[in-house]
């Protein structure tokens, strides 16, 4: 039995490493631009200005880009090593990784969920975001991920205004062999209430709650979201509540605006990045680390059910700067 468990774990680790390699490779365009700046033997002020421009175009933002190049200059002064491209690459990676580390949760998510499981407590996770961000697809991927971590998972269809959303969720439920909890009521909060009660009876570990895509400036929809959150707080177990926002990584700086607006209405405990396999706007993560230090839980990077992986500052910093894929 021990041998079987070990084999399963090793297989999962291999899959996760492969996925992180995919995240690293998806940053190729930005990485190539940075490598071109550091291709020469000597790095001077003009090269750092070129780097600053590249960072700005990747949606890092002028302020953070300027701070990064200034930090590089300061660290160059404090080292006795030659200011060659390779050495500056290492410095840049350290700076980026330090910023991205601010987006890592200090608590281990799996440990937290395991504690809840051991206490027979349901963990409801409210999934929110704008239309087209990939919420429902992400829910399907999360269900697959958590099942592989030996949690029982339920799916709640609380987008009661769009039939196609429920059909899509049903399809993901079938792929994961999970029953989707649907309600005949129109009120999304009432649907969430029913789903939580049913999940408790079934002793489900994690309930992923799908919601309608909405713009954060639509007052009525945001009020509806607040109502769902209040219902979860009242009927959920006394364990840490979760609200995760799904963000399309290709929206760059606009993603930060979305997060800020949603956060004004509802407490957000996690971010999930989607469509990372085609992004050229990864620099916005550096801006996010300074403005909204909400932990990034997962990164989605493809169409397959298993194309989701935990956020890794080491992988992304290496992917941006151009150092080799880390041995993780």
C-alpha positions as CSV (number, residue, x, y, z in Angstrom):
1,X,0.0,0.0,0.0
2,X,2.8,2.3,0.8
3,X,4.4,1.6,-2.5
4,X,1.2,2.4,-4.3
5,X,0.9,5.7,-2.5
6,X,4.5,6.6,-3.3
7,X,4.0,5.8,-7.0
8,X,0.9,8.0,-7.2
9,X,2.7,10.9,-5.5
10,X,5.7,10.6,-7.8
11,X,3.4,10.6,-10.8
12,X,1.6,13.7,-9.6
13,X,4.8,15.5,-8.8
14,X,6.1,14.7,-12.3
15,X,2.9,16.1,-13.8
16,X,3.2,19.3,-11.7
17,X,6.8,19.8,-12.8
18,X,5.8,19.4,-16.4
19,X,3.0,22.0,-15.9
20,X,5.4,24.4,-14.3
21,X,7.7,24.0,-17.2
22,X,4.8,25.0,-19.4
23,X,4.3,28.2,-17.4
24,X,8.1,28.9,-17.8
25,X,7.9,28.4,-21.5
26,X,4.8,30.6,-21.9
27,X,7.0,33.6,-20.9
28,X,9.3,33.1,-23.9
29,X,8.5,36.4,-25.6
30,X,9.2,38.5,-22.6
31,X,12.2,36.3,-21.7
32,X,13.8,36.8,-25.1
33,X,13.5,40.6,-24.9
34,X,15.2,40.6,-21.5
35,X,17.9,38.3,-22.7
36,X,18.6,40.6,-25.6
37,X,19.2,43.5,-23.2
38,X,21.7,41.4,-21.2
39,X,23.4,39.8,-24.2
40,X,26.4,42.1,-24.1
41,X,29.4,41.8,-21.7
42,X,29.0,45.2,-20.1
43,X,25.7,46.6,-18.7
44,X,25.4,50.4,-18.7
45,X,22.7,52.9,-18.0
46,X,21.3,52.7,-21.6
47,X,20.8,49.0,-21.2
48,X,18.9,49.5,-17.9
49,X,16.7,52.0,-19.7
50,X,16.0,49.4,-22.4
51,X,15.0,47.0,-19.6
52,X,12.7,49.6,-18.0
53,X,10.9,50.0,-21.3
54,X,10.4,46.3,-21.7
55,X,9.0,46.0,-18.2
56,X,6.6,48.9,-18.9
57,X,5.4,47.2,-22.1
58,X,4.8,44.0,-20.2
59,X,2.4,46.0,-17.9
60,X,4.7,46.3,-14.9
61,X,3.8,50.0,-14.9
62,X,6.3,53.0,-15.0
63,X,6.7,53.3,-11.3
64,X,7.5,49.7,-10.5
65,X,9.7,49.4,-13.6
66,X,11.7,52.5,-12.5
67,X,12.0,51.1,-9.0
68,X,13.4,47.8,-10.4
69,X,16.1,49.4,-12.5
70,X,17.0,51.7,-9.6
71,X,17.3,48.6,-7.3
72,X,19.5,46.9,-9.9
73,X,21.8,50.0,-10.0
74,X,22.1,50.0,-6.2
75,X,22.9,46.3,-6.0
76,X,25.5,46.7,-8.8
77,X,27.2,49.3,-6.6
78,X,27.3,46.9,-3.7
79,X,28.9,44.0,-5.5
80,X,32.5,43.7,-6.5
81,X,31.7,41.4,-9.4
82,X,31.9,42.7,-13.0
83,X,28.7,44.2,-14.3
84,X,28.2,41.6,-16.9
85,X,24.9,40.5,-18.4
86,X,24.9,37.2,-16.5
87,X,25.5,38.8,-13.2
88,X,22.8,41.4,-13.7
89,X,20.4,38.6,-14.8
90,X,20.8,37.0,-11.4
91,X,20.2,40.3,-9.6
92,X,17.0,41.0,-11.7
93,X,15.7,37.5,-10.9
94,X,16.2,38.1,-7.2
95,X,14.3,41.4,-7.3
96,X,11.4,39.9,-9.3
97,X,11.2,36.8,-7.0
98,X,11.2,39.0,-3.9
99,X,8.2,40.9,-5.3
100,X,6.3,37.8,-6.4
101,X,6.9,36.2,-3.0
102,X,4.5,38.8,-1.6
103,X,1.7,37.0,-3.6
104,X,2.3,33.6,-1.8
105,X,0.0,32.7,1.0
106,X,1.9,32.1,4.3
107,X,-0.6,29.3,5.1
108,X,-0.4,26.0,3.3
109,X,-3.7,25.6,1.5
110,X,-3.6,21.8,1.5
111,X,-2.9,21.7,5.2
112,X,-5.8,24.1,5.9
113,X,-8.2,22.0,3.9
114,X,-7.0,18.8,5.4
115,X,-7.6,20.2,8.9
116,X,-11.2,21.0,7.9
117,X,-11.6,17.5,6.4
118,X,-10.4,16.0,9.7
119,X,-12.9,18.1,11.6
120,X,-15.7,17.1,9.2
121,X,-16.1,20.7,8.1
122,X,-17.2,21.8,4.7
123,X,-15.0,24.3,2.9
124,X,-17.1,26.4,0.5
125,X,-15.2,28.4,-2.1
126,X,-17.0,31.1,-3.9
127,X,-15.6,31.7,-7.4
128,X,-16.1,35.2,-8.9
129,X,-15.0,37.2,-11.9
130,X,-16.0,39.0,-15.0
131,X,-17.5,37.4,-18.1
132,X,-15.0,35.6,-20.2
133,X,-12.4,35.2,-17.5
134,X,-12.7,31.4,-17.5
135,X,-14.6,30.8,-14.2
136,X,-16.5,27.7,-15.0
137,X,-13.6,26.0,-16.8
138,X,-11.4,26.9,-13.8
139,X,-13.9,25.3,-11.5
140,X,-13.7,22.1,-13.5
141,X,-9.9,22.1,-13.3
142,X,-10.0,22.8,-9.5
143,X,-12.3,19.9,-9.0
144,X,-9.9,17.6,-10.8
145,X,-6.9,19.1,-8.8
146,X,-8.6,18.7,-5.4
147,X,-9.8,15.2,-6.2
148,X,-6.2,14.2,-6.9
149,X,-5.3,15.5,-3.4
150,X,-7.9,13.1,-2.0
151,X,-10.6,15.6,-1.2
152,X,-14.3,15.0,-2.1
153,X,-15.6,17.8,-4.2
154,X,-19.0,19.2,-4.9
155,X,-20.0,21.7,-7.6
156,X,-22.8,24.3,-7.1
157,X,-24.5,25.9,-10.1
158,X,-25.4,29.4,-8.8
159,X,-25.3,31.2,-12.2
160,X,-29.1,30.9,-12.3
161,X,-29.5,33.4,-15.1
162,X,-27.5,31.7,-17.9
163,X,-28.5,28.2,-18.8
164,X,-25.4,27.7,-20.8
165,X,-23.3,28.2,-17.7
166,X,-25.0,25.3,-16.0
167,X,-24.6,23.1,-19.0
168,X,-20.9,23.9,-19.1
169,X,-20.6,23.1,-15.4
170,X,-22.5,19.8,-15.9
171,X,-20.0,18.9,-18.6
172,X,-17.1,19.5,-16.2
173,X,-19.0,17.5,-13.5
174,X,-19.2,14.6,-15.8
175,X,-15.5,14.7,-16.6
176,X,-14.7,14.6,-12.9
177,X,-17.5,12.1,-12.0
178,X,-19.0,14.7,-9.7
179,X,-22.7,15.5,-9.3
180,X,-23.5,19.1,-9.9
181,X,-25.9,20.6,-7.4
182,X,-28.6,22.6,-9.3
183,X,-31.6,24.4,-7.9
184,X,-35.0,25.3,-9.3
185,X,-34.9,28.6,-7.5
186,X,-33.9,31.7,-9.4
187,X,-32.2,33.5,-6.4
188,X,-28.4,32.6,-6.6
189,X,-28.1,33.0,-2.8
190,X,-30.9,30.5,-2.2
191,X,-29.2,28.1,-4.6
192,X,-26.0,28.4,-2.7
193,X,-27.8,27.8,0.5
194,X,-29.3,24.6,-0.8
195,X,-26.0,23.4,-2.2
196,X,-24.2,23.9,1.1
197,X,-26.9,22.0,3.0
198,X,-26.8,19.1,0.5
199,X,-23.0,19.1,0.6
200,X,-23.0,18.9,4.4
201,X,-25.3,15.9,4.3
202,X,-23.0,14.1,1.9
203,X,-20.0,15.0,4.0
204,X,-18.3,16.7,1.1
205,X,-14.9,18.3,1.8
206,X,-14.9,21.2,-0.7
207,X,-17.8,22.9,-2.4
208,X,-16.9,25.0,-5.5
209,X,-19.6,27.6,-6.1
210,X,-20.0,29.0,-9.6
211,X,-21.5,32.5,-10.0
212,X,-22.6,34.6,-12.9
213,X,-19.9,36.6,-14.6
214,X,-20.3,40.3,-13.7
215,X,-18.7,43.7,-14.1
216,X,-17.7,45.1,-10.7
217,X,-19.3,48.4,-11.5
218,X,-22.8,46.8,-11.8
219,X,-24.3,47.6,-8.5
220,X,-27.2,45.1,-8.6
221,X,-25.0,42.2,-9.5
222,X,-22.4,43.1,-6.8
223,X,-25.2,43.3,-4.2
224,X,-26.3,39.9,-5.3
225,X,-22.7,38.6,-4.7
226,X,-22.7,40.1,-1.2
227,X,-25.9,38.3,-0.5
228,X,-24.4,34.9,-1.6
229,X,-21.4,35.6,0.6
230,X,-23.6,36.4,3.6
231,X,-25.5,33.2,3.1
232,X,-22.3,31.2,3.0
233,X,-21.1,32.9,6.2
234,X,-24.4,32.0,8.1
235,X,-24.8,28.4,7.1
236,X,-21.2,27.4,6.4
237,X,-19.0,25.8,9.1
238,X,-16.9,27.9,11.3
239,X,-13.8,27.4,9.1
240,X,-11.9,29.9,7.1
241,X,-14.1,31.1,4.2
242,X,-12.8,31.5,0.7
243,X,-13.7,33.8,-2.2
244,X,-11.4,33.4,-5.2
245,X,-11.4,35.8,-8.1
246,X,-10.6,34.4,-11.6
247,X,-8.5,36.7,-13.6
248,X,-7.5,36.5,-17.3
249,X,-3.8,37.0,-17.3
250,X,-3.9,38.7,-20.8
251,X,-5.8,41.7,-19.4
252,X,-2.6,42.9,-17.7
253,X,-3.1,46.1,-15.6
254,X,-6.9,45.9,-16.2
255,X,-6.9,42.9,-13.9
256,X,-5.7,45.0,-11.0
257,X,-8.6,47.4,-11.5
258,X,-11.0,44.4,-11.5
259,X,-9.5,43.1,-8.3
260,X,-9.7,46.5,-6.6
261,X,-13.4,47.0,-7.5
262,X,-14.4,43.5,-6.4
263,X,-12.5,43.9,-3.2
264,X,-14.4,47.0,-2.3
265,X,-17.5,44.9,-2.2
266,X,-16.4,41.6,-1.0
267,X,-13.4,40.1,0.8
268,X,-11.2,38.2,-1.6
269,X,-8.9,35.5,-0.2
270,X,-7.3,34.3,-3.4
271,X,-6.6,34.9,-7.1
272,X,-6.6,32.4,-9.9
273,X,-4.8,33.4,-13.1
274,X,-6.2,31.9,-16.3
275,X,-5.0,31.7,-20.0
276,X,-1.4,32.1,-18.8
277,X,-0.2,30.1,-21.8
278,X,-0.6,33.0,-24.1
279,X,0.1,36.0,-21.9
280,X,2.6,38.8,-22.8
281,X,1.4,40.9,-19.8
282,X,3.0,39.0,-16.9
283,X,4.6,42.2,-15.7
284,X,1.3,43.2,-14.1
285,X,2.1,40.6,-11.4
286,X,4.9,42.9,-10.1
287,X,2.5,45.8,-9.9
288,X,0.0,43.6,-8.2
289,X,2.5,42.6,-5.6
290,X,2.9,46.2,-4.5
291,X,-0.8,47.2,-4.6
292,X,-3.0,44.2,-3.7
293,X,-1.1,41.5,-1.9
294,X,-3.8,38.8,-2.2
295,X,-2.3,35.4,-2.6
296,X,-2.3,33.8,-6.0
297,X,-3.6,30.3,-5.5
298,X,-3.4,28.7,-9.0
299,X,-2.4,29.4,-12.6
300,X,-4.4,27.9,-15.5
301,X,-2.4,27.5,-18.7
302,X,-4.3,25.4,-21.2
303,X,-7.6,23.7,-22.2
304,X,-7.0,20.3,-20.6
305,X,-8.6,19.4,-17.3
306,X,-5.3,19.0,-15.6
307,X,-3.9,22.3,-16.9
308,X,-3.8,24.1,-13.6
309,X,-0.9,24.4,-11.2
310,X,0.1,26.2,-8.0
311,X,1.6,29.6,-8.2
312,X,5.4,29.5,-8.2
313,X,7.5,32.8,-7.9
314,X,10.6,30.8,-8.6
315,X,9.3,29.5,-12.0
316,X,7.8,32.8,-13.1
317,X,10.9,34.9,-12.1
318,X,13.1,32.4,-14.0
319,X,10.7,32.5,-17.0
320,X,10.8,36.3,-17.2
321,X,14.5,36.8,-16.7
322,X,15.8,34.0,-18.8
323,X,17.6,31.8,-16.3
324,X,17.3,28.1,-16.7
325,X,14.1,26.3,-15.7
326,X,14.6,25.8,-11.9
327,X,15.2,22.3,-10.5
328,X,12.0,22.0,-8.4
